[in-house]
Amino acid sequence: ERRYVFVEVGPREFERRVVDVRSLAPPGSALPVVDRVAVRRGLVAGERVVVAGAFILKSELAKASLGEEH
């Protein structure tokens, strides 16, 4: 299972990036794994990531890949 984030690479320009994460929930915790995670690889400190509106970016990415097939 891969996890992705969108990273800002320019004004109104974003790229999808694969990240490696680990859960911050204590072992045996009832917290869902996705509630709190630490990014182990895929980002550099200080990079800006999308925290709201990722659905729109995913939709635009899907639309662009459909256009490439035709």
N, C-alpha and C positions, 0 to 999 in steps of 0.2 A: 504494500500500500504506500503510495507516494503522497506527500503533502507539498502544497505549493503556497507561495505568497506572491503578491504583486509588489514590485519594487519600483519606486519612482526613479527614472533615469534621466529625466529632463522635464521641462514645463509641459504638463499634460501628456507626458509620455511614460509608459510603464512597461515593464517586462515581467513575465511569469518566471518564477525561479523555484526550483526544487529545494526543499529544506529538509534536514534531518532533525527530528525533535525527540525529546524524551519527556515523559510525564513528570510533573512536580508534585503530583498527589502522593501522599505517603502510601507505602504498601498496605493493602487491605482496606484502603479508604473507600468510602462510598461515592467520592467525587468522580464524575465522568473524566476519562483520560483527557479529553479535549479542553477541559476548563482551564487548565494551567499547564503550559509546556515551556521547556527551555529549548531554544534553537541551538543545536550543536554544530551544524554546518549549513552553508548556503547564504549566509548574510554576514556583513561586516558591520561592526559597531558604527552607529551613526547613520546607517542607511535608512531612508524613509520608506515605510511599508504601508499599504492600504489597510485601513481598519474599518472602513465603511464604504459601501458602493462596489465591492468586489464582484457582485453579481453582474453589474453592467460591464465590467472589464472582461469577465468570462464570456458574456454574450457577444461582445465585440470580437474576442479571440475566436470563438466558434464561427461567427459570421465570416471572418477573414479566411479561416481555413476552408469553409465551404466554397468561397469564391475561387480559391486556388485549384479546386478539383474540377471546375468547369472551364 
